[in-house]
Amino acid sequence: MTDFGISEMQEMQRQLQKKYKGRWELIGPETGKNKLLWMIGEVGEVIDIIKKNGDIRAVSDPELRKALVEEMADVLMFYNDALLCWGISAEELKKEYTDKFRRNLERW
């Protein structure tokens, strides 16, 4: 299996947005904050799985792990929707991520 990148995720989100046009809120700067709020809700679902079952069981029990990974996928879907709302490309994100990584290497 190959690596799963931001560009591929964004393209998948564009396909979903196209399919559900008129049913889902539009992608645009004015809806980015809503996507982040939905993402936070999904993060809460990830935390719930861990809180209710413990860290070790959440990652070692096959059913719980599947649910955990599914919720993490939901987090990434809304994260990518937010990136699309604000027109942030994979290349732009990579540059800033790399710059921040380098600053963090020198921070302490």
C-alpha positions as CSV (number, residue, x, y, z in Angstrom):
1,M,0.0,0.0,0.0
2,T,1.3,3.4,-0.9
3,D,1.3,6.5,1.3
4,F,-2.0,8.4,1.6
5,G,-1.4,12.1,1.0
6,I,-3.2,15.3,1.4
7,S,-3.7,15.8,-2.3
8,E,-5.4,12.5,-2.7
9,M,-7.6,13.2,0.4
10,Q,-8.6,16.6,-1.0
11,E,-9.5,15.1,-4.3
12,M,-11.8,12.6,-2.6
13,Q,-13.4,15.4,-0.6
14,R,-14.0,17.3,-3.8
15,Q,-15.8,14.3,-5.2
16,L,-18.0,14.1,-2.2
17,Q,-18.7,17.8,-2.3
18,K,-19.7,17.5,-6.0
19,K,-21.9,14.4,-5.3
20,Y,-23.7,16.1,-2.4
21,K,-23.9,19.6,-3.9
22,G,-27.1,21.2,-2.7
23,R,-27.3,18.8,0.3
24,W,-24.1,19.7,2.0
25,E,-23.0,23.3,2.8
26,L,-20.7,24.8,0.1
27,I,-17.0,24.8,0.3
28,G,-15.8,28.4,0.8
29,P,-14.0,30.7,3.2
30,E,-17.3,31.4,5.1
31,T,-17.9,27.7,5.9
32,G,-14.3,26.8,7.0
33,K,-15.1,27.4,10.7
34,N,-18.0,25.0,10.5
35,K,-15.8,22.3,9.1
36,L,-13.4,22.8,12.0
37,L,-16.3,22.6,14.5
38,W,-17.4,19.3,12.9
39,M,-13.8,18.1,13.0
40,I,-13.7,18.9,16.8
41,G,-16.8,16.8,17.2
42,E,-15.1,13.9,15.5
43,V,-12.0,14.3,17.7
44,G,-14.4,14.0,20.6
45,E,-15.6,10.7,19.3
46,V,-12.0,9.5,19.0
47,I,-11.4,10.5,22.6
48,D,-14.7,8.8,23.7
49,I,-13.5,5.5,22.4
50,I,-10.2,5.8,24.2
51,K,-11.8,7.2,27.4
52,K,-14.4,4.4,27.6
53,N,-12.0,1.5,26.7
54,G,-8.5,2.6,27.6
55,D,-5.6,3.3,25.3
56,I,-4.3,-0.3,25.0
57,R,-7.7,-1.9,24.4
58,A,-8.7,0.8,21.9
59,V,-5.8,-0.1,19.7
60,S,-5.5,-3.8,20.3
61,D,-9.2,-5.0,20.2
62,P,-10.0,-5.4,16.4
63,E,-13.5,-3.9,16.6
64,L,-12.5,-0.9,18.8
65,R,-9.5,-0.3,16.6
66,K,-11.7,-0.3,13.5
67,A,-14.0,2.3,15.2
68,L,-11.0,4.4,16.3
69,V,-9.5,4.4,12.8
70,E,-12.9,5.3,11.3
71,E,-13.3,8.3,13.6
72,M,-9.8,9.4,12.8
73,A,-10.7,9.2,9.1
74,D,-13.7,11.4,9.9
75,V,-11.3,13.9,11.6
76,L,-9.2,14.0,8.4
77,M,-12.2,14.4,6.2
78,F,-13.3,17.6,8.0
79,Y,-9.7,18.8,8.2
80,N,-9.4,18.5,4.4
81,D,-12.8,20.2,3.9
82,A,-11.4,23.1,6.0
83,L,-8.3,23.2,3.9
84,L,-10.4,23.3,0.8
85,C,-12.6,26.0,2.2
86,W,-9.6,28.3,2.6
87,G,-7.9,27.2,-0.6
88,I,-4.9,25.7,1.2
89,S,-3.1,23.2,-1.1
90,A,-1.1,20.2,-0.2
91,E,2.1,22.0,-1.4
92,E,1.4,25.1,0.7
93,L,0.7,22.9,3.8
94,K,3.8,20.9,3.2
95,K,6.0,24.0,3.0
96,E,4.6,25.4,6.3
97,Y,4.7,22.1,8.0
98,T,8.3,21.6,7.0
99,D,9.2,25.1,8.1
100,K,7.5,24.6,11.5
101,F,9.2,21.2,11.9
102,R,12.6,22.9,11.3
103,R,11.8,25.6,13.8
104,N,10.7,23.0,16.4
105,L,14.0,21.1,15.9
106,E,15.9,24.2,17.0
107,R,13.4,25.4,19.7
108,W,14.8,23.8,22.8
